[in-house]
């Protein structure tokens, strides 16, 4: 695999050292974009800490709301992060970006734009409608590109807490055409138990539907970066909040990732 050097130096050793440097550079770049994304969520007021009641009824010390990305710059950056995460986790061998309504609609659009910008990859976007449109040339329950048998689809969501939105939209996808779902990417892995009470919702979705699920960052990475770390001049997670997070995950943390 590696050629030997003419000066007698082992080409294998030379190749391994180069590979180590390359892997180190790639890991550093990946960690950098994760750090940027975590701070970006806080700066955009998307990731918030305090006392929140989730749809599940759980009392949570943090909450993520992708609907708070509202400016052109924020949406542009968001698309770039999603495009990079998709490339890192699934590659670029797909045709359509699908976003479940409603928050997945802008995610699908900005991700499709960013894939073209970053990688020159031309993909279509598609989303479902919450209410079926019964008139016009685009009548039906889908918005955007028409799906065809054999289309390879990557799904994008903000966060998967219970898997409910995938349970709702996956049958719509498969009902529209015999598509292949290459994977689901979300902003944040909350790392808490899903419906089964043992594994994360992401893991449950992956096992139920048979496609990979990945996140840009996990709550473990968020906590590690933001604990006693300042963003915009303020410490985000102090000792009190860290204790609340620890207690939350003691109760709701997944036993299996």
Order of alpha helices (4+ residues) and beta strands (2+ residues): alpha-beta-beta-alpha-beta-alpha-beta-beta-beta-alpha-beta-alpha-beta-alpha-beta-beta-alpha
